[in-house]
Amino acid sequence: MALQLYNTLTRAKEVFVPVDAAHVRIYCCGPTVYSYAHIGNGRTFTAFDLLARVMKHLYPKVTYARNITDVDDKIMDRAKALGQSIETVTETTTAQFHADMDALNLLRPDVEPRATGHIDAMIAMIGRLIASGHAYAAEGHVLFNVPSMPDYGRLSRRSVDEMIAGARVEVAPYKQSPADFILWKPSADDQPGWDSPWGRGRPGWHIECSAMTAAHLGPVFDVHGGGLDLIFPHHENEIAQSRCAHGTQVMANYWVHAGFLTMSGDKMSKSLGNIFTVAELLDEVPGEALRLALLAAHYRQPLDFSKDGLRQAKATLDRWYGVLRAAQGETGEVPAAKVPDEVLAALEDDLNTPLAFSLLHELANRFHKETEAAARQAVAADFKAAAGLMGLLTQDPEAWFRWVPKGAQGLDEAAIAAAIQARKDARAAKNFAEADRIRKELLEQGVVLEDGPQGTTWKRT
């Protein structure tokens, strides 16, 4: 089956037809690096990581770009509140972002442009918009002339009046229309700024992505997206700038948006105290467990996040890694295999992860039911290939079962090995009461023993 994606632009699921099948180009709006990524961010970036993985599986060359917004008023405010330089805030936050995404097993994007590295391109694009009548300068600002674009609002499907009523529109005397938005604004002496034909200043948020996508993916590319909350105004304004600057009918052919994440049915908010950062959750569970939890619901559907769901994801991966551990115990290494057709078909159907995960469960069950060694290995190979395409089961099973939460108190590996040897000696001496005592004592300390043909293995609960 061909890859299908739900296109926000048309409100329909469509067969994906690339601009150039030899080189697919996709873009996801990345973080504004003023604070640590929360799990809502993590969900969006994990969904796009999965899309990039599937596309790289299907096409010979894929360029996946995800930007870093490192000039923004939120960053300036954060730096001032912390008494730090803007550079310190952005570098520290960017480093944490990379560490968080690596822990979630996200592939690094092929291109990761930074806004501050594309100021000249933004100035040039703004100049073209002014020259074509789609923007105007006023009192040190440059604004996009929304009425100059007849089909503005096509992505969000709202009229200009509706957008003005439903958005936080800055009222300013220099605006020709209330809906006009900032492309460039003046900077005070203590604010980041660059020289431009309109005075020293800095770019608006929307123009940053328009300039970066054009520089790295071209004026028209395949897929653009991010979180559902970016449809308006960010993506709507990106489309307006890019189309009018380049004279194209579209900016990207497919617009893909990840759904909202809630906590116990409530929207995440600071006032409710229900915002978790990726970093703090990684102290409690392995990154793959958080990845599985974030992919559990279809990426376009609301995801109600809970600690129970996170524990269930960890338990599921314990079982799945148990399949790989058993298979490796029989042959030493699980052989390579192609991704099973039914799993690939599920992912080609607009990244249907619930169906793909149900197929993984079926493969795990089939492995345990098989009695013939070659058949078990074939199932294990399919299982590993399918999970690997989704960025799961990519580490050694023994490393997985040895993971401990941050700050956890428990036996170290040397003590566990000594206890297992003592239990083995007790069993050899037919002192089964002592062997049972050791097993129970280990269990009380969070260590489960599993006896098999190749000996005793262990895992932490």
Secondary structure as UniProt FT lines:
FT   STRAND          4..7
FT   TURN            8..11
FT   STRAND          12..15
FT   TURN            21..22
FT   STRAND          24..28
FT   TURN            33..34
FT   HELIX           39..58
FT   STRAND          62..66
FT   STRAND          68..69
FT   HELIX           73..82
FT   HELIX           86..103
FT   TURN            104..105
FT   HELIX           115..118
FT   HELIX           119..131
FT   TURN            132..133
FT   STRAND          135..138
FT   TURN            139..140
FT   STRAND          141..144
FT   HELIX           146..148
FT   TURN            150..157
FT   HELIX           160..166
FT   TURN            173..174
FT   TURN            178..179
FT   STRAND          181..186
FT   TURN            189..190
FT   TURN            197..198
FT   STRAND          201..203
FT   HELIX           205..217
FT   STRAND          221..227
FT   HELIX           228..230
FT   HELIX           231..235
FT   HELIX           236..246
FT   STRAND          252..258
FT   STRAND          261..263
FT   TURN            264..265
FT   STRAND          266..267
FT   TURN            270..273
FT   HELIX           278..281
FT   TURN            282..284
FT   HELIX           287..295
FT   TURN            299..300
FT   STRAND          303..305
FT   HELIX           307..331
FT   HELIX           341..348
FT   HELIX           353..369
FT   HELIX           373..389
FT   TURN            390..391
FT   HELIX           397..401
FT   TURN            406..407
FT   HELIX           413..428
FT   TURN            429..430
FT   HELIX           432..444
FT   TURN            445..446
FT   STRAND          447..452
FT   TURN            453..454
FT   STRAND          455..460
//
